[in-house]
Amino acid sequence: MLAPLDYAVIAAYLAAITAFGSWFGRFQHTTRDYFLSGRSVPWWAVCCTVVATETSTLTFIGIPATAYGSDMTFLQLAAGYVIGRMLVSTLFIPAYFRGDLVTSYELLQRRYGREVTTLSAGLFLVTRSLADGIRLFATSLVISVVTGVPTAWTTLVVGGLMIVYTVRGGASAVIWTDVVQMFVYAAGAGIVAWTLLDRIPGGWDEVVRAGSAAGKFTVLNLSMDPTAVYTIFSGLFGGVALTLATHGTDQFLVQRLLAATSARAAATGLVLSGFVVFVQFILFLLIGVMLFTFHQHVPLETPLARTDQVLPHFVVTYLPSGVAGFIVAAIVAAALSPSLNAMAATTINDFYKPRGRAPHDEAALMALSRRITIAWGVVQVAIALGAQLMDRSVLDAGLAVLSFASGSVLGAFLLATRVPSVGPRAAWLGMMTGLVAMTAVWGLTSTAFTWYVFIGAVTTVAVAWSLARLRPEPA
């Protein structure tokens, strides 16, 4: 269990980050400020917020658990992430900055109209709620392990604080707390790595010996088995497709890019973030190998219920008071990059406004935006409470949820920006076919989730293009 000093550190951090995020509320005068931070974010902050946004608690506890239980083949997927960012900066960012957009789905609205936009935005709201609910659960699980407080209570506390500062501070709060929190959790990871090396007899040489003997440093898997999660083929094709979907079409991350001062700033920050994340993944995987080596010398007294608990267990058992509290705060920092503001922006701009339901008065629109932010926060907290019933890796679960429907949405964006001959009817039918295909793949096969986005996008594009060739739509 943690010492009183640790609880004080955690409480102080949560209070400070909530106050810091809430402070930005004084600058939120319009919905454009609330959703896009006045388009004032420089390239370096774009890089930091993108890194922090995708580095959740799933990363902090899930990536070390992957290496602890298996090896470092996850890096093949991370390589695809780097390539995917370069493609996003070329394919999508210029199109977003040619129009005065608040959400990514407005691009589809201008190209295809309501049906395709509603389907794409609706899929975002559903899958993002599920994925971020799982992410909130992962954070609560860590806090529960190290404090002994029931997971349900930690979920309610962390979820409540997340809602408070997002509602008050808007996109500015999310982005600039991301910048702070990236350095907090990076420092936390560094402390864990240093402590492990100090406690392992023989230090780094022993990590290399034990890790090599157990095959922990294996990076390449040349298998063509579609059921294998991390292979060179699923990493490159699947990783690129997943990044095109998450960083190029998903409002959660696209909102960070739209808040940049220019298209060039957005592209620079995005591409740089890929290299930062790749190095970060190496660090987290090495921590997993270090944990494996450490427990070869100091066996666990009782087996852990799941490998996701190995890092929190080390923190609470072996780190000194104060330091353990800081590491838990770092894990919480990795979770507090909420999607609530992005979901509210999508609800307002892609559902309310196109149907004439949004108030025209700016004050009333701001009030509605905040109420919707709270509503989505409640939804994510409810999902996190339900996620306690899962029996699989939280990392795999979070990525699988995001991957399931993202391929169809990515296909629609590729068609909208690269295939002018495809009309709205063909695009919509292509998306629906992609979703049906993914449902079949998920339900009837054992195909790894790393292929989901690629399969969904290829199916959507192929069907829509074929339909457009067979029955051209009027321009």
C-alpha positions as CSV (number, residue, x, y, z in Angstrom):
1,M,0.0,0.0,0.0
2,L,1.0,3.6,-0.5
3,A,2.2,5.8,2.3
4,P,0.4,9.0,3.4
5,L,3.1,11.1,1.5
6,D,2.2,9.2,-1.7
7,Y,-1.5,10.0,-1.3
8,A,-0.6,13.7,-0.7
9,V,1.4,13.8,-3.9
10,I,-1.4,12.2,-6.0
11,A,-4.0,14.5,-4.5
12,A,-1.8,17.6,-5.1
13,Y,-1.2,16.6,-8.7
14,L,-4.9,16.0,-9.4
15,A,-5.9,19.3,-7.8
16,A,-3.2,21.2,-9.6
17,I,-4.0,19.8,-13.1
18,T,-7.7,20.4,-12.5
19,A,-7.1,24.0,-11.5
20,F,-4.7,24.5,-14.4
21,G,-7.2,23.2,-16.9
22,S,-10.0,25.1,-15.4
23,W,-8.0,28.4,-15.6
24,F,-8.3,28.4,-19.4
25,G,-12.1,28.9,-19.0
26,R,-11.5,32.6,-18.8
27,F,-10.4,32.6,-22.4
28,Q,-13.4,30.7,-23.8
29,H,-15.7,33.4,-25.2
30,T,-17.0,31.6,-28.3
31,T,-17.5,28.0,-29.4
32,R,-14.5,28.4,-31.7
33,D,-12.4,29.2,-28.7
34,Y,-14.0,26.4,-26.8
35,F,-13.4,23.8,-29.6
36,L,-10.3,25.1,-31.4
37,S,-8.4,27.2,-28.9
38,G,-8.6,30.1,-31.3
39,R,-6.2,28.3,-33.7
40,S,-3.3,29.5,-31.6
41,V,-1.3,26.3,-30.9
42,P,2.3,26.3,-32.1
43,W,4.0,23.3,-33.8
44,W,5.9,22.1,-30.7
45,A,2.7,22.1,-28.6
46,V,1.0,20.2,-31.4
47,C,3.7,17.6,-31.1
48,C,3.4,17.3,-27.3
49,T,-0.4,17.2,-27.3
50,V,-0.5,14.5,-30.0
51,V,2.1,12.4,-28.1
52,A,0.2,12.8,-24.8
53,T,-3.2,12.1,-26.4
54,E,-2.2,8.7,-27.7
55,T,0.0,7.9,-24.7
56,S,-2.7,6.8,-22.4
57,T,-2.6,4.6,-19.3
58,L,-3.1,1.8,-21.8
59,T,0.4,2.6,-23.0
60,F,1.9,3.2,-19.6
61,I,0.9,-0.2,-18.2
62,G,0.0,-2.1,-21.4
63,I,3.3,-1.7,-23.4
64,P,5.5,-2.8,-20.5
65,A,3.1,-5.7,-19.9
66,T,3.5,-6.7,-23.6
67,A,7.3,-7.0,-23.3
68,Y,7.0,-8.6,-19.8
69,G,4.8,-11.4,-21.1
70,S,6.1,-11.7,-24.7
71,D,8.6,-9.6,-26.6
72,M,9.2,-6.3,-28.5
73,T,7.3,-7.1,-31.7
74,F,4.9,-4.2,-30.9
75,L,7.6,-1.9,-32.5
76,Q,6.6,-3.2,-35.9
77,L,3.2,-1.5,-35.4
78,A,4.9,1.6,-34.1
79,A,7.0,1.8,-37.3
80,G,3.7,1.9,-39.2
81,Y,2.6,4.8,-37.0
82,V,5.6,6.9,-38.1
83,I,4.9,6.3,-41.8
84,G,1.2,6.9,-41.3
85,R,1.8,10.4,-39.9
86,M,3.8,11.4,-42.9
87,L,0.9,10.3,-45.1
88,V,-1.6,12.2,-43.0
89,S,0.4,15.4,-43.4
90,T,0.2,15.0,-47.2
91,L,-3.2,13.5,-47.7
92,F,-5.5,15.2,-45.2
93,I,-4.0,18.3,-43.4
94,P,-3.9,20.5,-46.5
95,A,-7.6,19.7,-47.2
96,Y,-8.5,20.6,-43.6
97,F,-6.9,24.0,-43.7
98,R,-8.4,24.9,-47.1
99,G,-11.8,25.3,-45.3
100,D,-12.9,26.9,-42.1
101,L,-13.5,23.6,-40.4
102,V,-14.3,22.8,-36.7
103,T,-14.5,19.1,-37.1
104,S,-12.9,16.6,-39.6
105,Y,-16.4,15.3,-40.6
106,E,-17.3,18.7,-42.0
107,L,-15.0,17.8,-44.9
108,L,-17.3,14.9,-45.7
109,Q,-20.4,17.1,-45.3
110,R,-19.1,19.4,-48.0
111,R,-18.2,16.5,-50.3
112,Y,-21.1,14.0,-49.7
113,G,-23.8,15.6,-47.6
114,R,-25.6,14.4,-44.5
115,E,-25.8,10.6,-44.8
116,V,-22.1,9.9,-45.1
117,T,-21.3,12.5,-42.5
118,T,-23.8,11.3,-40.0
119,L,-22.5,7.7,-40.3
120,S,-18.9,8.7,-39.9
121,A,-19.5,11.1,-37.0
122,G,-21.8,8.6,-35.3
123,L,-19.2,5.9,-35.5
124,F,-16.6,8.2,-34.0
125,L,-18.9,9.0,-31.1
126,V,-19.7,5.4,-30.4
127,T,-16.2,3.9,-30.8
128,R,-14.5,6.8,-29.0
129,S,-16.8,6.5,-26.0
130,L,-16.0,2.8,-25.8
131,A,-12.3,3.2,-26.2
132,D,-11.9,6.1,-23.8
133,G,-14.2,4.4,-21.3
134,I,-11.7,1.5,-21.4
135,R,-8.8,3.9,-21.0
136,L,-10.5,5.5,-18.0
137,F,-10.9,2.0,-16.5
138,A,-7.2,1.2,-17.1
139,T,-6.3,4.3,-15.0
140,S,-8.8,3.4,-12.3
141,L,-7.4,-0.1,-12.2
142,V,-3.9,1.1,-11.6
143,I,-5.0,3.5,-8.9
144,S,-7.0,0.7,-7.3
145,V,-4.0,-1.7,-7.3
146,V,-1.7,0.7,-5.6
147,T,-4.1,2.2,-3.1
148,G,-6.5,-0.6,-2.3
149,V,-9.5,1.7,-3.1
150,P,-12.2,-0.1,-5.1
151,T,-11.9,0.4,-8.9
152,A,-15.5,1.8,-9.0
153,W,-14.6,4.7,-6.6
154,T,-11.4,5.6,-8.4
155,T,-13.3,5.6,-11.7
156,L,-15.8,8.1,-10.3
157,V,-13.1,10.4,-8.9
158,V,-10.8,10.5,-11.9
159,G,-13.8,10.7,-14.3
160,G,-15.3,13.5,-12.3
161,L,-12.1,15.6,-12.3
162,M,-11.7,14.9,-16.1
163,I,-15.2,16.3,-16.7
164,V,-14.6,19.4,-14.5
165,Y,-11.6,20.8,-16.2
166,T,-12.7,19.8,-19.7
167,V,-16.0,21.5,-19.3
168,R,-14.5,24.7,-17.8
169,G,-11.4,25.0,-20.0
170,G,-12.4,23.6,-23.3
171,A,-9.9,22.5,-26.0
172,S,-7.2,24.9,-24.6
173,A,-7.4,23.0,-21.2
174,V,-7.0,19.7,-22.9
175,I,-4.2,20.7,-25.2
176,W,-2.0,22.6,-22.7
177,T,-2.5,20.1,-19.9
178,D,-1.4,17.5,-22.4
179,V,1.8,19.5,-22.9
180,V,2.5,19.5,-19.1
181,Q,1.5,15.8,-18.6
182,M,3.7,14.5,-21.4
183,F,6.7,15.6,-19.4
184,V,5.2,14.3,-16.2
185,Y,4.7,10.8,-17.4
186,A,8.0,10.7,-19.3
187,A,9.8,11.6,-16.1
188,G,7.8,8.9,-14.3
189,A,8.8,6.3,-16.9
190,G,12.4,7.4,-16.6
191,I,12.3,7.0,-12.8
192,V,10.9,3.5,-13.0
193,A,13.6,2.5,-15.5
194,W,16.4,3.9,-13.4
195,T,15.1,2.3,-10.3
196,L,14.8,-1.1,-12.0
197,L,18.4,-1.0,-13.3
198,D,19.5,0.0,-9.8
199,R,17.7,-3.0,-8.2
200,I,18.6,-5.7,-10.8
201,P,21.9,-7.5,-9.8
202,G,24.3,-6.8,-12.7
203,G,22.2,-3.9,-14.0
204,W,21.9,-3.4,-17.8
205,D,24.2,-6.4,-18.6
206,E,21.8,-8.7,-16.7
207,V,18.8,-7.2,-18.5
208,V,20.5,-8.0,-21.8
209,R,21.4,-11.5,-20.8
210,A,18.1,-12.5,-19.3
211,G,16.0,-10.7,-22.0
212,S,18.0,-12.3,-24.8
213,A,17.8,-15.8,-23.3
214,A,14.0,-15.4,-23.1
215,G,13.6,-13.9,-26.5
216,K,12.4,-10.6,-25.1
217,F,14.4,-8.4,-27.6
218,T,12.7,-10.0,-30.7
219,V,11.4,-7.2,-32.8
220,L,10.7,-8.7,-36.2
221,N,8.1,-11.3,-36.9
222,L,8.0,-12.3,-40.6
223,S,5.0,-14.5,-40.2
224,M,2.1,-14.1,-42.7
225,D,-0.4,-15.5,-40.3
226,P,-3.3,-13.0,-40.2
227,T,-4.2,-14.1,-36.6
228,A,-0.8,-13.0,-35.3
229,V,-1.2,-9.6,-33.7
230,Y,2.3,-8.1,-34.2
231,T,4.0,-9.0,-37.5
232,I,6.0,-6.9,-40.0
233,F,3.0,-7.0,-42.4
234,S,0.3,-6.2,-39.9
235,G,2.7,-3.6,-38.4
236,L,3.3,-1.8,-41.7
237,F,-0.1,-2.2,-43.4
238,G,-2.1,-2.2,-40.2
239,G,-0.1,0.5,-38.4
240,V,-0.2,2.9,-41.4
241,A,-4.0,2.3,-41.8
242,L,-4.7,2.8,-38.1
243,T,-2.7,6.0,-38.0
244,L,-4.4,7.4,-41.1
245,A,-7.7,6.7,-39.4
246,T,-6.9,8.0,-35.9
247,H,-4.6,10.9,-36.8
248,G,-6.2,11.8,-40.1
249,T,-9.9,11.3,-39.6
250,D,-10.7,10.8,-35.9
251,Q,-11.9,14.2,-34.5
252,F,-10.2,13.4,-31.2
253,L,-6.7,13.9,-32.7
254,V,-7.7,16.0,-35.7
255,Q,-9.0,18.6,-33.3
256,R,-5.4,19.1,-32.1
257,L,-4.3,19.7,-35.7
258,L,-7.1,22.1,-36.5
259,A,-6.1,24.1,-33.4
260,A,-2.6,24.8,-34.9
261,T,-1.6,28.2,-36.2
262,S,-1.2,26.9,-39.7
263,A,-1.2,23.7,-41.9
264,R,2.6,23.7,-41.8
265,A,2.6,23.9,-37.9
266,A,0.1,21.0,-37.8
267,A,2.1,18.9,-40.2
268,T,5.4,19.6,-38.5
269,G,4.1,18.8,-35.0
270,L,2.4,15.6,-36.2
271,V,5.4,14.1,-38.1
272,L,7.7,14.9,-35.2
273,S,5.4,13.3,-32.8
274,G,5.8,10.0,-34.6
275,F,9.5,9.8,-33.9
276,V,8.9,10.9,-30.3
277,V,6.3,8.2,-29.8
278,F,8.6,5.5,-31.4
279,V,11.4,6.3,-28.9
280,Q,8.8,6.4,-26.1
281,F,7.6,2.9,-27.1
282,I,11.1,1.6,-27.0
283,L,11.5,2.9,-23.4
284,F,8.2,1.4,-22.2
285,L,9.1,-2.0,-23.8
286,L,12.5,-1.9,-22.2
287,I,10.8,-1.3,-18.9
288,G,8.8,-4.5,-19.5
289,V,12.0,-6.4,-20.1
290,M,13.6,-4.9,-17.0
291,L,10.5,-6.0,-15.0
292,F,10.9,-9.5,-16.3
293,T,14.5,-9.6,-15.4
294,F,13.9,-8.1,-12.0
295,H,11.3,-10.8,-11.1
296,Q,13.7,-13.5,-12.2
297,H,15.8,-12.5,-9.2
298,V,12.8,-11.4,-7.0
299,P,10.0,-13.8,-7.7
300,L,6.4,-12.6,-7.2
301,E,5.0,-13.8,-3.9
302,T,1.6,-14.4,-5.5
303,P,0.9,-14.6,-9.2
304,L,-0.7,-11.5,-10.7
305,A,-4.2,-11.8,-12.0
306,R,-3.1,-10.1,-15.3
307,T,0.1,-8.9,-16.7
308,D,-1.3,-5.3,-16.8
309,Q,-0.7,-5.2,-13.1
310,V,3.1,-5.9,-13.2
311,L,4.1,-2.2,-13.4
312,P,1.7,-0.9,-10.7
313,H,2.7,-3.8,-8.4
314,F,6.4,-2.8,-8.7
315,V,5.6,0.8,-8.1
316,V,3.7,0.2,-4.9
317,T,5.9,-2.5,-3.6
318,Y,9.5,-1.3,-4.3
319,L,9.5,2.4,-4.8
320,P,10.0,4.7,-1.8
321,S,7.3,7.0,-0.4
322,G,6.8,10.1,-2.4
323,V,8.4,8.6,-5.5
324,A,5.6,6.0,-5.7
325,G,3.0,8.7,-5.5
326,F,4.7,10.6,-8.3
327,I,4.7,7.5,-10.5
328,V,1.0,7.0,-9.9
329,A,0.4,10.6,-10.7
330,A,2.4,10.1,-13.9
331,I,0.1,7.2,-14.8
332,V,-2.9,9.3,-14.1
333,A,-1.4,12.0,-16.3
334,A,-1.2,9.6,-19.2
335,A,-5.0,9.1,-18.9
336,L,-6.1,12.7,-18.5
337,S,-6.3,13.6,-22.2
338,P,-10.0,13.4,-22.6
339,S,-12.0,13.3,-25.8
340,L,-15.0,14.9,-24.3
341,N,-14.5,18.3,-26.0
342,A,-13.9,16.7,-29.4
343,M,-17.1,14.7,-29.0
344,A,-19.1,17.8,-28.0
345,A,-17.7,19.6,-31.1
346,T,-18.8,16.7,-33.3
347,T,-22.3,16.6,-31.7
348,I,-22.8,20.3,-32.2
349,N,-21.2,20.8,-35.6
350,D,-22.2,17.5,-37.3
351,F,-25.6,16.8,-35.8
352,Y,-27.2,19.9,-34.3
353,K,-26.1,22.6,-36.8
354,P,-26.9,20.7,-40.0
355,R,-30.4,20.0,-38.7
356,G,-31.0,23.6,-37.6
357,R,-31.2,22.5,-33.9
358,A,-28.3,24.5,-32.5
359,P,-29.1,27.9,-31.0
360,H,-27.9,31.0,-32.9
361,D,-27.0,32.9,-29.8
362,E,-23.3,32.3,-28.9
363,A,-23.9,32.3,-25.2
364,A,-26.7,29.7,-25.5
365,L,-24.5,27.6,-27.9
366,M,-21.6,27.7,-25.4
367,A,-24.0,26.5,-22.6
368,L,-25.2,23.7,-24.8
369,S,-21.7,22.7,-25.7
370,R,-20.8,22.4,-22.0
371,R,-23.9,20.4,-21.2
372,I,-23.0,18.0,-24.1
373,T,-19.5,17.7,-22.8
374,I,-20.8,16.7,-19.4
375,A,-23.2,14.1,-21.0
376,W,-20.3,12.4,-22.9
377,G,-18.3,12.4,-19.7
378,V,-21.0,10.5,-17.9
379,V,-21.2,8.0,-20.7
380,Q,-17.5,7.3,-20.6
381,V,-17.6,6.9,-16.8
382,A,-20.4,4.4,-17.2
383,I,-18.4,2.4,-19.8
384,A,-15.4,2.4,-17.5
385,L,-17.5,1.0,-14.7
386,G,-18.7,-1.8,-17.0
387,A,-15.2,-2.5,-18.3
388,Q,-14.4,-4.2,-15.0
389,L,-15.9,-7.3,-16.5
390,M,-13.2,-7.6,-19.2
391,D,-10.8,-10.5,-19.1
392,R,-8.4,-9.4,-21.9
393,S,-5.5,-7.0,-22.1
394,V,-6.7,-3.4,-21.7
395,L,-4.2,-2.4,-24.4
396,D,-5.5,-4.8,-27.0
397,A,-9.1,-4.1,-26.0
398,G,-8.7,-0.3,-26.5
399,L,-7.0,-0.7,-29.9
400,A,-9.5,-3.3,-31.1
401,V,-12.4,-1.0,-30.3
402,L,-10.9,1.9,-32.2
403,S,-9.9,-0.3,-35.1
404,F,-13.3,-2.0,-35.7
405,A,-15.2,0.8,-37.4
406,S,-12.3,3.2,-38.3
407,G,-11.6,1.5,-41.6
408,S,-14.9,2.4,-43.1
409,V,-14.5,6.0,-42.0
410,L,-10.9,6.2,-43.4
411,G,-12.2,4.8,-46.7
412,A,-14.8,7.6,-46.9
413,F,-12.1,10.3,-46.3
414,L,-9.8,8.7,-48.9
415,L,-12.6,8.7,-51.4
416,A,-13.6,12.3,-50.6
417,T,-10.1,13.6,-51.0
418,R,-8.6,11.3,-53.7
419,V,-11.4,9.9,-55.8
420,P,-13.7,12.6,-57.2
421,S,-15.6,10.2,-59.4
422,V,-17.3,8.6,-56.3
423,G,-20.6,10.2,-55.3
424,P,-22.4,10.2,-51.9
425,R,-24.6,7.1,-52.6
426,A,-21.6,4.9,-53.6
427,A,-19.5,6.2,-50.7
428,W,-22.3,5.4,-48.2
429,L,-22.8,1.9,-49.6
430,G,-19.1,1.4,-49.6
431,M,-19.0,2.3,-45.9
432,M,-21.9,0.0,-45.0
433,T,-20.2,-2.8,-46.9
434,G,-17.0,-2.2,-45.0
435,L,-18.8,-2.4,-41.7
436,V,-20.5,-5.6,-42.7
437,A,-17.2,-7.1,-43.8
438,M,-15.6,-6.1,-40.5
439,T,-18.5,-7.6,-38.5
440,A,-17.9,-10.9,-40.4
441,V,-14.1,-10.7,-39.9
442,W,-14.6,-10.0,-36.2
443,G,-17.3,-12.6,-35.6
444,L,-16.3,-15.5,-37.9
445,T,-12.5,-15.3,-38.0
446,S,-9.6,-15.0,-35.7
447,T,-8.0,-12.2,-37.7
448,A,-5.8,-9.9,-35.5
449,F,-7.2,-6.5,-34.7
450,T,-4.1,-4.9,-36.3
451,W,-5.7,-5.7,-39.7
452,Y,-9.1,-4.3,-39.0
453,V,-8.6,-0.8,-40.2
454,F,-6.8,-1.9,-43.3
455,I,-9.5,-4.4,-44.2
456,G,-12.3,-2.0,-43.6
457,A,-10.7,0.8,-45.6
458,V,-9.8,-1.4,-48.6
459,T,-13.3,-2.9,-48.7
460,T,-15.0,0.6,-48.5
461,V,-12.9,2.1,-51.2
462,A,-13.1,-1.0,-53.5
463,V,-16.9,-1.3,-53.3
464,A,-17.5,2.5,-53.6
465,W,-15.2,2.8,-56.6
466,S,-16.8,-0.2,-58.3
467,L,-20.3,1.1,-57.7
468,A,-19.3,4.5,-59.1
469,R,-18.0,2.8,-62.3
470,L,-21.1,0.7,-62.7
471,R,-23.7,3.5,-61.9
472,P,-22.1,6.9,-62.1
473,E,-23.9,9.6,-60.1
474,P,-24.7,13.0,-61.5
475,A,-22.1,15.7,-60.5
